[in-house]
Amino acid sequence: MTEPLLLKGFEVELYTGKPDGTVVGCSAEVAAALEGFVTEPDCRNLEYITPPDASYQRQLELLLEPRRRLRPWLAQRGLTLLPGSTLSTGDSRRFERSDPDNPYHGYIEATYGTRVVTASVHINFGLTDLDQLFAACRLVRCEAALLLALSACSPFLDGELAGAHSLRWLQFPLTPEQVPLFVSHAHYVSWVEEQLALGTMQNVRHLWTSVRPNGENRPHDLNRLEIRICDLMADPNLLLAVTAFAELRLHQLLADPASEDPLQASALDPQALAALADANDRAAASSSLDAELRHWRSGEPVLARDWIASQLEAMAPLAEQKQLSGWLMPLEAILRSGNQSMQWLEAHRAGASVADLIAAGARELEALESRLSGGSHPQAADTLG
């Protein structure tokens, strides 16, 4: 009997706009009209959240169902969903408040401006044992750059090249600027309380980093790991593939913490590991799969695509055992053909405009959702046992 799959859920942020790629904000109106949608501080971001479910097949449906309800509402207004994780076609000079009366939103606008007006997806895994949760936080933080390398889709801003594969991650204000590798729950609690007292965090939610523990009464009552580094993966197949990759790494950790927890298995101390992880994240944001990273075990250099490929090879037996091999399939295509940023940059070099690429991506996304809603997806069934 294998260990059951973890509960998982997603927070998906999307841009709305015209079919020609122009961003048009309407999140407050959508949230008022349709159940399950919420606003971000800027109205050009729209978010929905899937409930926790261990099954990949059911999560596929939970990812698609809100969009099936949203698309007719958008279509009546001449709008659609746009791919990408930054304001690819503009306008990043202007903040468009979704709730002008919300004081926290006012703080966000005044402090960060449109650096926070990005679209991403947060992946949550249910982990209630606190020792396991913080070991998971350490492992994922040290490998978060791999997830960003797979998901990078923000090479443009305001109709121009941004100079990075994930401008979103480079521009997003990590808060506080220095976050340690948490060695225990007690370490996390004392650090959060210190940040609140110093004012570097405005509230317990104001920890914006690649991965964090989460729960209903932070920092004390925690029940999940939240991965925040990924660019938007609008394709549910890719999102579930990256999720399966991360989940299999977590199962490897839970089965053998002595060899997979960086606190136990690395030659580096916690301070060096935190610095290495942050540097890797910046490198992956700059050049994604082609980035030279430093492996947390030894600090030795390794290309992101080679690290991912070696992990996929190592986890193949476990993926087969847990019937997740089919869900991983999109990652092989990413390693062969490049992520969304790399494909867009290649097309842009060949003469395609940013607006044309975003418009084409919007059409492809709608067609993909239609195919998936018709049951056209090749993944193998997963198991809960």
C-alpha positions as CSV (number, residue, x, y, z in Angstrom):
1,M,0.0,0.0,0.0
2,T,1.6,3.3,-1.1
3,E,1.2,6.5,0.8
4,P,-1.9,8.4,-0.3
5,L,-1.6,11.4,-2.5
6,L,-1.5,14.8,-0.7
7,L,-4.5,17.1,-0.7
8,K,-3.8,19.9,-3.1
9,G,-5.4,23.1,-4.3
10,F,-4.7,26.1,-6.5
11,E,-5.0,29.9,-6.4
12,V,-5.1,31.0,-10.0
13,E,-4.6,34.6,-11.0
14,L,-5.5,35.7,-14.6
15,Y,-5.6,38.8,-16.7
16,T,-8.8,39.7,-18.5
17,G,-8.8,41.7,-21.8
18,K,-9.8,42.1,-25.4
19,P,-9.1,39.4,-28.0
20,D,-6.4,41.6,-29.5
21,G,-4.4,41.2,-26.3
22,T,-5.2,44.6,-24.6
23,V,-5.6,44.2,-20.9
24,V,-9.0,45.3,-19.5
25,G,-9.7,45.0,-15.8
26,C,-13.1,43.9,-14.5
27,S,-12.4,41.8,-11.4
28,A,-14.7,43.7,-9.1
29,E,-17.6,43.2,-11.5
30,V,-16.8,39.5,-12.0
31,A,-16.5,38.9,-8.2
32,A,-19.9,40.6,-7.7
33,A,-21.5,38.6,-10.5
34,L,-20.0,35.1,-10.2
35,E,-19.5,32.9,-7.2
36,G,-15.9,31.8,-6.5
37,F,-14.0,34.7,-8.0
38,V,-12.2,37.3,-5.9
39,T,-10.3,40.5,-6.5
40,E,-6.7,41.5,-6.2
41,P,-5.7,45.1,-5.3
42,D,-5.5,46.0,-9.1
43,C,-8.7,45.2,-11.0
44,R,-6.8,43.7,-13.9
45,N,-6.1,40.6,-11.8
46,L,-8.8,38.1,-11.3
47,E,-8.4,35.1,-9.0
48,Y,-10.2,31.9,-8.3
49,I,-9.3,29.1,-5.8
50,T,-9.9,25.4,-6.2
51,P,-10.9,23.4,-3.0
52,P,-8.5,20.9,-1.6
53,D,-8.7,17.5,-3.4
54,A,-6.0,14.8,-3.7
55,S,-7.1,13.6,-7.1
56,Y,-5.4,15.1,-10.2
57,Q,-8.4,14.2,-12.3
58,R,-10.8,16.0,-10.0
59,Q,-8.4,19.0,-9.8
60,L,-8.5,19.2,-13.6
61,E,-12.2,19.6,-13.4
62,L,-12.0,22.1,-10.5
63,L,-9.6,24.2,-12.6
64,L,-11.8,24.2,-15.6
65,E,-15.3,24.7,-14.1
66,P,-14.9,28.4,-13.0
67,R,-13.6,29.3,-16.4
68,R,-16.6,27.7,-18.1
69,R,-18.8,30.0,-16.0
70,L,-16.5,33.0,-16.5
71,R,-16.1,32.9,-20.3
72,P,-19.8,33.6,-21.3
73,W,-19.8,36.6,-18.9
74,L,-16.6,37.9,-20.5
75,A,-17.8,37.2,-24.0
76,Q,-20.9,39.3,-23.6
77,R,-18.6,42.2,-22.9
78,G,-16.2,41.5,-25.7
79,L,-13.5,40.2,-23.3
80,T,-11.5,37.0,-22.9
81,L,-8.7,35.5,-20.7
82,L,-5.1,36.5,-21.5
83,P,-2.0,34.4,-21.0
84,G,1.2,35.7,-19.4
85,S,2.3,36.8,-15.9
86,T,3.0,40.5,-16.5
87,L,1.2,43.4,-18.2
88,S,2.6,42.2,-21.5
89,T,0.7,44.8,-23.6
90,G,0.6,47.6,-20.9
91,D,0.0,49.8,-19.0
92,S,2.4,49.3,-16.1
93,R,2.6,53.1,-15.3
94,R,-0.9,53.1,-13.8
95,F,-2.5,51.3,-10.9
96,E,-6.2,50.4,-11.3
97,R,-7.7,49.8,-7.9
98,S,-10.4,47.2,-7.6
99,D,-11.5,48.5,-4.2
100,P,-10.6,52.2,-3.7
101,D,-11.9,52.1,-0.1
102,N,-9.7,49.2,1.1
103,P,-6.8,50.6,3.2
104,Y,-4.6,47.5,2.7
105,H,-5.0,47.9,-1.0
106,G,-4.0,51.6,-0.6
107,Y,-0.9,50.5,1.3
108,I,0.0,48.0,-1.5
109,E,-0.4,50.7,-4.2
110,A,1.6,53.3,-2.4
111,T,4.4,50.9,-1.4
112,Y,4.8,48.7,-4.4
113,G,2.8,50.2,-7.3
114,T,2.3,48.0,-10.3
115,R,5.2,45.7,-9.4
116,V,2.5,43.5,-7.8
117,V,0.2,43.6,-10.7
118,T,1.2,40.1,-11.9
119,A,-0.6,36.9,-12.6
120,S,0.6,33.7,-11.1
121,V,-0.6,30.4,-9.7
122,H,0.0,29.3,-6.1
123,I,0.1,25.5,-5.4
124,N,-0.9,24.3,-2.0
125,F,-0.2,20.9,-0.5
126,G,-1.9,19.7,2.7
127,L,0.7,18.9,5.4
128,T,-0.4,18.9,9.0
129,D,2.6,17.4,10.8
130,L,4.7,20.5,11.6
131,D,8.1,18.8,11.3
132,Q,7.2,17.5,7.9
133,L,5.7,20.8,6.9
134,F,8.9,22.7,7.6
135,A,11.1,20.1,6.1
136,A,8.9,20.4,3.0
137,C,9.3,24.2,3.1
138,R,13.1,23.8,3.2
139,L,13.2,21.3,0.3
140,V,10.8,23.3,-2.0
141,R,12.6,26.6,-1.2
142,C,15.9,25.0,-2.3
143,E,14.3,23.7,-5.5
144,A,11.8,26.4,-6.2
145,A,14.0,27.7,-9.1
146,L,13.2,24.5,-11.0
147,L,9.4,25.2,-10.8
148,L,10.0,28.8,-12.0
149,A,12.1,27.5,-14.9
150,L,9.3,25.2,-16.0
151,S,6.6,27.8,-15.7
152,A,8.3,31.1,-16.9
153,C,5.9,33.1,-19.1
154,S,6.6,36.8,-18.5
155,P,9.2,38.0,-21.0
156,F,7.3,41.1,-22.0
157,L,6.1,44.4,-20.4
158,D,4.2,47.2,-22.0
159,G,4.6,45.7,-25.4
160,E,8.4,45.4,-25.2
161,L,11.0,42.8,-24.3
162,A,11.5,42.7,-20.6
163,G,15.1,41.3,-20.6
164,A,14.1,38.2,-18.6
165,H,12.1,35.0,-18.9
166,S,10.2,35.8,-15.7
167,L,10.1,39.5,-15.3
168,R,7.2,38.8,-12.8
169,W,9.6,37.2,-10.3
170,L,12.3,39.8,-10.8
171,Q,9.9,42.7,-10.3
172,F,7.7,41.2,-7.6
173,P,8.7,42.7,-4.2
174,L,9.9,39.8,-2.0
175,T,8.8,40.8,1.5
176,P,10.7,40.9,3.9
177,E,13.8,41.2,1.7
178,Q,15.6,38.5,3.7
179,V,13.8,35.4,4.8
180,P,15.7,32.6,6.6
181,L,15.5,28.9,6.0
182,F,13.2,28.0,8.8
183,V,14.7,25.2,10.9
184,S,11.5,24.6,13.0
185,H,8.0,25.8,13.7
186,A,9.3,27.7,16.7
187,H,11.9,29.5,14.6
188,Y,9.1,30.5,12.1
189,V,6.8,31.8,14.9
190,S,9.5,33.9,16.6
191,W,10.7,35.3,13.2
192,V,7.2,36.3,12.1
193,E,6.5,38.0,15.5
194,E,9.7,39.9,15.2
195,Q,8.9,41.1,11.6
196,L,5.4,42.2,12.7
197,A,7.0,44.2,15.6
198,L,9.6,45.7,13.3
199,G,6.9,46.6,10.7
200,T,8.6,44.7,7.8
201,M,5.4,42.7,7.6
202,Q,2.1,44.5,7.9
203,N,0.2,41.4,8.8
204,V,0.7,37.6,8.9
205,R,-0.2,37.4,5.2
206,H,2.5,39.9,4.3
207,L,5.2,37.2,3.8
208,W,5.8,37.2,0.0
209,T,8.5,34.6,-0.7
210,S,8.9,31.6,-3.0
211,V,7.3,29.2,-0.6
212,R,5.7,29.6,2.8
213,P,3.8,27.6,5.4
214,N,0.1,28.5,5.6
215,G,-2.9,28.0,7.7
216,E,-6.0,29.6,9.2
217,N,-4.2,31.1,12.2
218,R,-0.7,32.0,11.1
219,P,1.9,31.7,12.5
220,H,0.6,29.2,15.0
221,D,-2.0,26.9,13.3
222,L,-0.6,25.6,10.0
223,N,-1.9,22.9,7.7
224,R,-0.3,23.4,4.2
225,L,2.6,24.3,2.1
226,E,2.1,27.2,-0.3
227,I,4.4,27.4,-3.4
228,R,4.3,31.0,-4.7
229,I,7.1,31.2,-7.2
230,C,5.4,29.9,-10.3
231,D,4.5,32.1,-13.2
232,L,0.9,31.6,-14.5
233,M,0.4,28.2,-16.0
234,A,-2.9,28.8,-17.8
235,D,-2.8,25.4,-19.4
236,P,-4.2,23.1,-16.6
237,N,-2.2,20.1,-18.0
238,L,1.1,22.0,-17.4
239,L,0.0,23.2,-14.0
240,L,-0.9,19.6,-12.9
241,A,2.4,18.3,-14.4
242,V,4.4,20.8,-12.3
243,T,2.3,20.0,-9.3
244,A,2.9,16.2,-9.8
245,F,6.7,17.0,-10.0
246,A,6.6,18.9,-6.7
247,E,4.4,16.3,-5.0
248,L,6.7,13.5,-5.9
249,R,9.6,15.4,-4.5
250,L,7.6,15.8,-1.3
251,H,6.9,12.1,-1.1
252,Q,10.6,11.4,-1.6
253,L,11.3,13.7,1.3
254,L,8.6,12.2,3.6
255,A,10.0,8.7,2.9
256,D,13.6,9.6,3.5
257,P,14.1,13.0,5.3
258,A,17.7,12.2,6.1
259,S,18.6,12.3,2.4
260,E,16.1,14.9,1.1
261,D,15.8,17.6,3.8
262,P,18.4,20.2,3.1
263,L,18.9,20.8,6.8
264,Q,20.2,17.2,7.1
265,A,21.5,16.4,3.7
266,S,23.3,19.6,2.6
267,A,27.0,20.5,3.0
268,L,25.8,24.1,3.5
269,D,24.5,25.8,6.6
270,P,21.0,27.3,6.7
271,Q,22.2,30.8,6.0
272,A,24.1,29.7,2.9
273,L,21.2,27.6,1.8
274,A,18.8,30.6,2.0
275,A,21.2,32.7,0.0
276,L,21.7,29.9,-2.6
277,A,18.0,29.5,-3.0
278,D,17.4,33.2,-3.6
279,A,20.2,33.4,-6.1
280,N,18.9,30.4,-7.9
281,D,15.5,32.0,-8.1
282,R,16.9,35.1,-9.7
283,A,18.9,33.1,-12.1
284,A,15.9,31.1,-13.2
285,A,13.9,34.3,-13.5
286,S,16.5,35.6,-15.9
287,S,17.0,32.6,-18.2
288,S,14.7,29.8,-16.9
289,L,15.7,26.4,-18.3
290,D,19.1,27.7,-19.5
291,A,20.0,29.1,-16.1
292,E,23.1,27.9,-14.3
293,L,22.0,27.1,-10.7
294,R,23.8,25.9,-7.7
295,H,22.7,22.5,-6.2
296,W,21.7,22.7,-2.6
297,R,23.4,19.5,-1.7
298,S,26.9,20.7,-2.5
299,G,26.8,24.2,-4.0
300,E,28.1,22.8,-7.3
301,P,26.8,24.4,-10.6
302,V,24.1,22.6,-12.6
303,L,21.9,23.7,-15.5
304,A,18.2,24.0,-14.6
305,R,17.1,21.7,-17.5
306,D,19.7,19.1,-16.5
307,W,18.6,19.2,-12.8
308,I,15.0,18.8,-13.8
309,A,15.8,15.9,-16.2
310,S,17.7,14.1,-13.5
311,Q,14.9,14.5,-11.0
312,L,12.4,13.2,-13.5
313,E,14.6,10.1,-14.1
314,A,15.0,9.5,-10.4
315,M,11.4,9.9,-9.6
316,A,10.1,7.7,-12.5
317,P,9.6,4.5,-10.4
318,L,7.7,6.4,-7.7
319,A,5.6,8.2,-10.4
320,E,4.8,4.8,-11.9
321,Q,3.9,3.4,-8.5
322,K,1.6,6.4,-7.7
323,Q,0.1,6.4,-11.2
324,L,1.3,9.9,-11.9
325,S,3.6,9.2,-14.9
326,G,0.9,10.4,-17.3
327,W,0.5,13.7,-15.5
328,L,4.2,14.4,-15.8
329,M,4.2,14.0,-19.6
330,P,4.0,17.8,-20.4
331,L,7.3,18.4,-18.7
332,E,9.1,16.3,-21.3
333,A,7.7,18.6,-24.0
334,I,8.9,21.7,-22.0
335,L,12.4,20.3,-21.8
336,R,12.4,19.6,-25.5
337,S,10.7,22.7,-26.9
338,G,11.1,25.3,-24.1
339,N,8.6,26.9,-21.7
340,Q,6.1,29.6,-22.7
341,S,8.7,32.4,-22.4
342,M,11.2,30.7,-24.6
343,Q,8.6,29.9,-27.3
344,W,7.3,33.5,-27.3
345,L,10.9,34.9,-27.4
346,E,11.7,32.7,-30.4
347,A,8.5,33.8,-32.2
348,H,9.3,37.5,-31.3
349,R,12.8,37.1,-32.8
350,A,11.1,35.8,-36.0
351,G,9.0,39.0,-36.2
352,A,5.8,38.5,-34.2
353,S,4.7,41.4,-32.1
354,V,4.0,41.2,-28.4
355,A,0.3,42.0,-29.0
356,D,0.0,39.3,-31.7
357,L,1.6,36.7,-29.4
358,I,-0.7,37.5,-26.5
359,A,-3.8,37.5,-28.8
360,A,-2.8,34.2,-30.3
361,G,-2.1,32.7,-26.9
362,A,-5.6,33.8,-25.8
363,R,-7.2,32.0,-28.7
364,E,-5.1,28.9,-28.1
365,L,-6.1,28.9,-24.4
366,E,-9.8,29.1,-25.1
367,A,-9.5,26.3,-27.6
368,L,-7.5,24.2,-25.1
369,E,-10.2,24.7,-22.4
370,S,-12.9,23.6,-24.9
371,R,-11.0,20.4,-25.7
372,L,-10.3,19.6,-22.1
373,S,-13.9,20.2,-21.2
374,G,-14.8,17.7,-23.8
375,G,-12.7,15.1,-22.1
376,S,-9.8,15.3,-24.4
377,H,-6.8,14.8,-22.1
378,P,-4.3,12.0,-22.2
379,Q,-3.3,11.7,-18.6
380,A,-3.4,8.4,-16.7
381,A,-5.8,8.1,-13.9
382,D,-4.4,8.7,-10.5
383,T,-5.0,6.9,-7.3
384,L,-5.7,8.0,-3.8
385,G,-4.2,5.0,-2.2
